[in-house]
Amino acid sequence: MIFDDTIVAQSTPYGRSSVGILKISGTKSKDVAYKILGKIPIKKYVNYLSFLDSSGAIIDKGIALWFPSPHSFTGEDVLELQGHGNPVILDLLIKTITSIDHVRLANPGEFSERAFLNGKIDLIQAESIMDLIHSNSEESIKSSLRSLQGLFSKKIHTLINNILHLRVLIETIINFPEDDITISNNKINTELDIIVNDINMMNKIAYSGNILKEGVKVVIVGEPNSGKSSIFNSLLLNDTSIVTDIEGTTRDLIHECINIGGIIFQITDTAGLRTTKNTIEILGINKTWQQINLSDHILYVIDSSHANQLKLYQVFLNLSKKFPSKTRLTILFNKSDILDKKAYLKIDKKTGKSKIFISAKTGDGIEILKDHLKQEAIGLNVNNFFESVFSARRRHVNILQLIRKKIQISQINWKKLKNFELLADDLRLVQNYFNKITGSVTSDEVLDSIFSNFCIGK
């Protein structure tokens, strides 16, 4: 795709630094090279040259890199200038560059967008560039790199090809009835089973990739004085939350992030849940419920030293009915040191919920809790989790969830009705959903929304 405008942007952060980098992409890149350098640099070679201003005076010296089309990131002629990171120098260079007709400042993410539109990368790879920049853990960086290298896209395309193969079989029967082509139901069942299983696996991988990208939202809730803030502080190894014997001390939400085994957990301390007439405390309790509905994992804290522990547990059971059904839930029996109990984890046979006996005061059980949070986040396949995960955005997860629901309904309808036309149409819709992930079928509005969140110069 040929664009009318050539774009320029500073790729390095604004401000004074030892190095400042400008990137130019488009058909006018040669004109920029002649204007700033007096010549076109040798391609694929590090050129040390003088940088000129609009009057032809030398304002800097640095490295110039030339990548002629189509052998560049964007697929266009690309010139890169690496000079000193003085904002005045960089502004003078940009002013000189943009004085050339049809050369302008780049929009956020426009270099990556051009790379996508020119077929150099797909939409998953484009999004992984931004994910790589904003990764906040080593494992998140690795997963973003796997997506950038095309591993996530390869998985998606394999699934698309399997769907396309089954569509061809079915639509051959539909479109050429006179040829008396027959395909056994068992063959269709087998291929459909493979597709369904692969889609289920892709959902798990994408969910795990989204965990590495966005982190796990963990909210600590319970009645006042159960030890929520103390557990919060113990997890963070600092006194972020105020801890007192006065009920209702925590009135607002307190957020902090911790890294547990390569996964980022966004921990939130909340106001105690109880009936109260205090207007400010009520506002805090309302915020607690909002956070509960947004969380991935709820830690409900019970004071295990309380004289009437059964009553407290019944309060929990009543409250838990209001919790989101799909959100993970763990019960923490705090203050186990008062009962002279050692920390341990058990699974409630009746509810299937995890229970951990813990002491925020002594720290006994905190490591058990951390390990439990990690296990719940990544599932049972701990050893192969990080190696198999790709960077995935909420957009990918949402589309894959739609795909999984659609294919499961399609499988049920096929086994019940044996209707070739209905199955063929369902497979077409599923394939279109996958194409939205890779960008093969994407509206301009979606593209604008995605690339507008990129950095200038990417």
Secondary structure, 3 states (H helix, E strand, C coil): CCCCCEEEEECCCCCCEEEEEEEEECCCHHHHHHHHHCCCCCCCCCEEEEEECCCCCEEEEEEEEEECCCCCCCCCCEEEEEEEECHHHHHHHHHHHCCCCCEEECCCCHHHHHHHHCCCCCHHHHHHHHHHHHCCCHHHHHHHHHHHCCHHHHHHHHHHHHHHHHHHHHHHHHHCHHHCCCCCHHHHHHHHHHHHHHHHHHHHHHHHHHHHHHCEEEEEEECCCCCHHHHHHHHHCCCCCCCCCCCCCCCCCEEEEEEECCEEEEEEECCCCCCCCCHHHHHHHHHHHHHHHHCCEEEEEEECCCCCHHHHHHHHHHHHCCCCCCCEEEEEEECCCCCCCCCEEEECCCCCCEEEECCCCCCCCHHHHHHHHHHHHHCCCCCCHHHHCCCCCHHHHHHHHHHHHHHHHHHHHHHHHCCHHHHHHHHHHHHHHHHHHHCCCCCHHHHHHHHCCCCCCC
